[in-house]
């Protein structure tokens, strides 16, 4: 075979493309990231960083940096409905003041918590981590114009500033987003709902503290007949976006110059005096679609190239980050010769059902939001709120106030974030077709599930079970496993692995950890590089059975 220029070429330097490069680098695989634009997009766009993503960031070493750029929890936990920003609330959801059992469930479920950090800041932290790691090169103003799959390698034609070249690589990861084009070039169709609507995203800087200082909120949904939409606070200070309906059949972004956008913001606030600095305006299409396949030969799709959801649930970027973590270790195992190419087929088998369910959840959220005046019902409900008949307006306000609390699962869906289980026909959406609550997460230590979080002590320090993992396989055993765990570490050459014996390497002072993991004195479980359980044995474990599970996880036979 012709010499390989780089093992993996990644198309797109958004959060998911950079995350893929970072995960590959953690496993010792070099990559090249090609981005058609000239740098990190300054438009904030997405902002929700859910629990699972924060756990990944913790493992990748950037959780603290993301938290430092996140919105203050006092803002992030509040969602408001108003007619205008200057008006009185129609309804509210306070995530930090909800039912005690739900709050405790979140606190106990993870060492990390859902937060809100603008996508451009997240992207910059990922880029900094990739560059510091030194395992990937990131090329901006570089477009992938053609991909030719030869079966045992791929030729990638790229065009940069005054330069065109052909690279030979082993695999290509398409992280070029919903409109990037590589998926269409591969002939991969999308399955799901038609276009649900069009939105215009106005990014601006302004001091809204006169209206937010006493009652800060991350999201403010506005229902009125002049300038309805959604304010999203991107930094809890001056950075904001405003989302409003947009009809590309009769208008274009050019119809929204800065002056008009500034007036739209003032009308939404409910003031004539406000200094507004419009930074960017961009349309986007709301849809719920999933690629029919995530793979075409040696080209694999991740992130929005593979799936698109309505933003109602904040699952888009987060699903893509988990895609990257799942695919990254599998690509590394194949490239290292520890697994056959067939292992990559498990990427679609595991991640696509999660995406389909996330699309379902997001769609249900979007439909349900109509009850509180968001979507096609906005104009009709605004008419009632603005009715000259005080009794009509009052009745509509009461109806909205009663409907708003029912929207909580839209914003607090812990089971949707971390409750999916690979390979069991079960994920956050239900078992055998029976629906499960998107909110009610119960930790479970079964193959396919994410390793449950518990606090343990290691060398006198309190750490999460997630902190015990490595860029390889981790065997966690009960105290009786010390007799054979080290023998396991010497088997299965070529596969990165470690052992952790409860009682020897870590302690569980309250005994909760082994109970949660369902391992007795000589029980054990094997955790994959992406933090999901590959094998579990409550008791009577042995190095032979653990090795068989390890080999099965990478598609080998003992």
N, C-alpha and C positions, 0 to 999 in steps of 0.2 A: 504494500500500500504506500502511496505517496506520503512523504513526511507531513505531519500535522503541525500547522502553525500555532494553533491554540486548541485545547481540548473542547472548550465550549464557547460558542458565540451567543451572546444574549442580546436580543433586539429590544431596546427600550431601557432607559435609565430612570424610570419612575420608581416608586417605592418597591414594587414587586420585582422589577428587574434588578435593582440594587440588592434587594434581600436575597435573590437567587445567587448573585455573585458572592455575597457575604457568606452564605451557607456553604457554597462550594469551596470557598477559601478555607473555612473552618475544617473542612475535610481534606485539605491539601490539594485541591483542584484549581488550576489557573483558568481564567476566563477573560474574554474581551466583551465589553459592553458597548454597543453602538446606539447612539441617541441622535435622532435627526435634528433636534433643537439644540440651541447653543448653550444650554445650562439648565439649572433647576428652575422649573416654572414658578414664578413668584406668586401666582394666583393660589390662594389657600386651598380652594376646592374642598376635599373631604376633611373631616376633623375628628371623627370618632376613632379612638384607639381602644379596642375592647380588651377584655381580661386576657384572652389567649394571646393577642398581639403583644400586650405588655409582658407576658411571661416569656415570649420569644425575645423581646428586646432585653429582658433581664439576662437571658442566656447569651445574647450577642453583645452585652456590655454597653447598651445605650439607653437602658430604662431611665436612669437618673437624668440623662440629658433631655430625654423627651419629657419627663415630668417637670423639669425646670422650665420648659417652654410651654407647658400646658396651662390651660385656663384654671384659675383658682377653683377648688372644689365648691366654694360658696356660690360660684356662678354655674359650674358644670352640672350641679344637681337640680337646677330649677328650670322648668319649661313653662312659659306663659302663653296665654291666649288673650289678645286685646283687639280693640278696633283700630287704634293707632298707638304708637309707643307712648304718647303722652296721656293716653286714656287709662281708665281703671281696668284691672284684670277681669276678663270674662271667666277665666278658670286657670288652674295651675296644677302642676305635678311637682312635688318635692321629693326627689329620689332619696335624699338623705333623711327624710322624715316619714318613710313609708312603714308598712307593717314590720314589726320587730323581727319576725322570723325570716323575712326576706332580706333584711339588712344583715342579720347575723349569718345567713347562708352565704352571702357575698364575702363577708369578712373571713369566714372559715374556709371558703372554697379555694383561695389562692393567696399567695404572698403579694400579688399585684392586684390592682383595681382598675376598672374601666376609667378612662380619662378622655380629655378633649385637647388635642394638639393639632394645629393646622398642618395640612399635608405637606406644604412646602418646608416647614420646619422638620417634620419627620423625615422627609426625603433628604434634607441636608445632613441630618445626623447619620442616616444610612450611608450617604456618600462619604462622609468623614471617616466612618468605620471601615468602609471598603478600601479607601485610599491608605488608611493607617495600617490595615492588614497587609497590603502589598501583594495580594494574590490575583488581583484583577486590574486591567487597564480600562479606563472609561473614556470613550471618544465621543465628544459632542460634535454637533454639525456633521454627523456621519450617518448616511442613510444606507440601509440594506436594500438593494434594488433587485436582487435575484438570489434564490437559493436553489441549488441543484443537488439532490440527494442521490448519491451513487450506490447506496446500499451498505457500504462499509465505511463511508465518510461523506461529508457534505462540503460542497463548494459554496462559499458565500461571497457574492459580489457587493462591495461597499463603495460608496462615493463620499469622499470628504472634501475639504477645502482644496480645490484644484487638483484632486487626486482620485483615481479609481484603481482598486486592487481586488484581487480574488484571494480569499483566505480558504484554507482547507482546515476543517474542524471535524470532530467526532460527532457532536450533537449541537443543535440549535434550540434555544429556548426563546419562544416568541412572547415577549412581555410588552408588546407595543400597543396595548390598550384596546378599547372598543372599536376605534376607527383606524387602527394602525395598518390594516390591510393584509398582513401576512396570512391570517386565517382564511381570508377570501382567496388569496393566491393558491392556497393549498386545497381549495375546494371543500372546506369543512363548513357544513351548514349549521345554522343555529336553531334550537328547538325552544319554544316558549311562546310568550304572549306577544301580540303586535305592539306597536308603539302606543304607550299609555299617555303620552303628552310631551310637550316641549317646555323647557324652562330657560330663563335668562338669568345668569349669575352675575351680579354687579358687585365687584370688589372695590371697597372704598375705605378711606380713613376719615374719621370724624370723632369729635368728642361728644358722646351720647350720655355722659355722666349726669347731666341735669335730670334725665329721665330714668337712669339706671342706678344711680348712686344708692338710693334707699331700698331698691328691690332688684338686685342684679339677677340676670338669667342668661343662660347659654343660648336658648332658642326662644324667640318671640314670634308667634304666629299672629298675623294681622288680618282681620276680616273687615273690609270696608269696600265701598264702591269706587273709590278714587285710586288707591294704591295698595291693593292687597298683596300679601307675600309673607316672606319669612326672613327675619333678621337672625344671623348667626354671629355670635361674638367669638372672634378668632384668637384674641389675646386678653380679653377682659379689660381692654383699655380703648385703643383707637382703631384696631383692625376689625373690619366687619365685612360680611357679605350679605347681599339681599337677593333672595330668590323670588322670581315672579313668573307668571305664565307668559308664554311667547308663542306666536303663531308664524312659523316660517313660510306659510303659504301666502301671507299678505305683508310680511315685514322681514327685515334683516337686521343684523347687529349694527349696520351702518345707520339705521334709523334711531339709534340710541347714542347720540353724541354725549360728551360729558355734561353739557348744560342740561339736557333733558334728564339724564340719569340723576343728577344732583337734585332736580325738582321732584323726581319720583321718590327719592330718599326723604326729602323734606315733607312731602305729602304723607308718606308712611309714618314718619315721626309725629306729624301733626303740628308743624311749626313753619313759619315763614322765614325764620332767622336761624340758619345753620350753615357753618362753613364745611363743605363736603369736598373731599379730594378723591375724585374717581380715578382708580388705578387700573382697572381692567374690566372688560365686559365680554362675556362669552356665552353662547347658547349651548345647551346640551339636551339630549333626548332621553326621556324616561322609558325604560323597557325592562322586561324580565325574561332573559334568554340565556340558554346554556348551550355551549358547543356540543354537537352530537358525538364528537370524539375529541379527546385532548391530545391525540397523537397522529401524526402522519409520518411514518418511517422514523427518521432521526430528528424530526422537528416536533417539539412539544409546546403546548400552550399553557400559559399561566396567567392568573389575574384576570383583568377585564377582557383580554383576548379570548379567554375561555368562558367567561360568564359575566353578565351584567344584571344588576338588581336595581329596583327603585331605591332611593336613599333612605326610605322609611325603615330604619333598623340599623343603619350604619354598618352594613356587612360587606360592602364592596371591597375596599382596600384590605380589610381584615381577612377576608376569605383568601385574597391573593397572597398575603404574607404567609398564611398557613400552607397554601399551594407550594410556595417557594421552599418552605421547610421540609415538606414531604418529598418533593422532587429532588431537592439538592442532595440529600444523603444517598438516594437511590442512584442518581447519576454518578456520584463519587464511587459507590460500591461497584458499579459496572465498569467504570474507567480504571479502577484499581485491579480488576480481574477477580474480585471477590464474589461477583454475581454475574449472571448472564443478562443479556439485553432484555430478556423476558421480564425481569424485575420491574422495568419501567412501565409495563402494562398495568401493574398494580396501582400506579399513580392515578390513572383515570378511574379505576374501580373504587378507589377510596375517596378521592376528592370530588368526583362528579356528583355522587348522591348528596354530599353535603351542600354543594352549590345549588342543586335542584331544590333542596329543602330551604335553603336560605332565600332563594327566589320566591318560593311559596310564602314564607314568613313575611318577606318584604311586601309582597303583593297584598296579603291580608291586612297588613298595617296601612298601606295606601288606601285600600277600600274603606277600612274602618274610619280613617281620618275624615271621610266625607261627613260623618256624623257631627263633627265639630267644625265644619265650614271650610275644610281644606280640600281643594280639587274642584271638580265640576259644580259642586254645590255652593261655592263661595259667593257668587253673585246673588243667588236666591236668598241665602241666609243673610247677606249684607243688607238686602232690601228690608228684611224684617227687623234687623238690628237698628236700622236707620228710619224705621217707620215713624210718621208723625203722630201715630196713635201710641201713647206711652204704654198702654197695656200690651200691645203687640210686641214692642221692643223689650219690655220687661219679661214677657213670657219666653222670648227667644233667649234672653240672657240666662234665665233659669234653666232652660233646656240644655244649653251649652255647658253651664256649670255642672250639671249632673252627668253629662256625657264625657267630659274631659278626664275624670279619674279612670274611666274604663280604657283609656289609651295607654295606661302604664306599661303593659307588656311590650309596646312599641319601643320604649326607651330603657326597659329593664328586663332583658331577656338572657339571663345568665346561662340557662340550659342551652339556648341557641348558640351561645358563644363557646362553651366548653363541653357540652354534654354529648356530642356526636361520638359514635362508636364505629370504627371501621370494620367492615367485613361481617357484621352481625345482622345485616338487614335492619339495623336500628340506628337512628340518629335523632336529633332533637325533635324531629317532626312526629315521631311515633313508632310503635312496634306493631308490625303486621297491619298497618293501616289505621291503628287506633291513635288518635291524636294525644300528644303529651303537652303539658304546659311548657311554653317557651321560657318561663321564668323559673320553674321549680327544679333546680338542679340537685341531684343526689350523687355524691361521689361513688364510683364503683370501680373496683380493681378487676377488670376482666379484659381478655385479649381484645385489642382494638380501641379500648378507651384510653383517654389521656391519663397519665399517672396522676392519681389524686395527690393533692397537696397536704402535707402535714409538717409541723415544726419538729425538728430533731436537733440534737446537739452534736457538733463535730469540733473536736479540739477546743472545747469550752465556748464555742460560738453557736448561737441559735441560727439555723439555716432551714430552708425549705427542702423537702424531698426533691424538688425540681433543681435545687442547687447541687445535688449529688450527681447529676447527669453530666455527660461528656459528649464530644462529637464522635460518638461510637455507641456500642451497646453497653448497657449497665445491668448487671445482675444484682438484685437486692435479695438477701436471704435473712431468715431468722437466725437466732444465736447458734443453733445447731448446724447451720450451713458453713461455719468456719472450717469444718473438717474437710469440706470438698470444694469450697468456693475457689480457693487458690489453684486447685487442680484444673478447674474450668478455665481459669485465666491463661493456662498454658496450652489450651487446645484451640483448634480452629485458626490455624495460622493465616495471617493476612487480614483478619477482621479486627478492627479496633474494638477493645472491650475492657471493662474493669469490673470489679466486684465490690459490693458494699455489704458488710455483715452488721446487722443491727445487734448492738451489744458489744461489738468489737470496734468497728470503724465509726459508728454513730450510736448515740443512745436516745431512747425515747422515754424521758423521765415519767411521763404520765401513762405510758403504755399504749397511747392512742395510735401511733404510727403502724405497728404490726397488726393491730386490730383493724384499722382502716384498709390496709393493704391485703388483709385476709391471709396472712402467712403466719403459721405457727412456729414451733421450735425449729423444724427443719424444712419449712416451706420456702418458696422463692418465687420471684417473678423477674422476667427479662424485659427491659425497657429499650425500645428502639432509639436511634439517634434523634428522632423527632418528638420524643417524649411520650409516645403511645406504647402501650403494653403489647409485647409480641407473644408472651407465654406466661402462664400462671399455674402454680402448683401449690395448693394450700399446705400440703405436707408430703413427706417421703420423697423429697427431691434428690437429684443426683447430678454429677457433672455430665453424665451421658445424656440424660433427658434435657438438661439445659443446652448442651451442645446441639442436640437434634433440633431444638427449638430455634437456636441461632441460625443454623444452616437453612432451616425451612424459611426463616424470615428473609434470607437473601437468595432464596430460590435454589439452594444447593441440597444435595442428599448426603446423608452421613456415610 
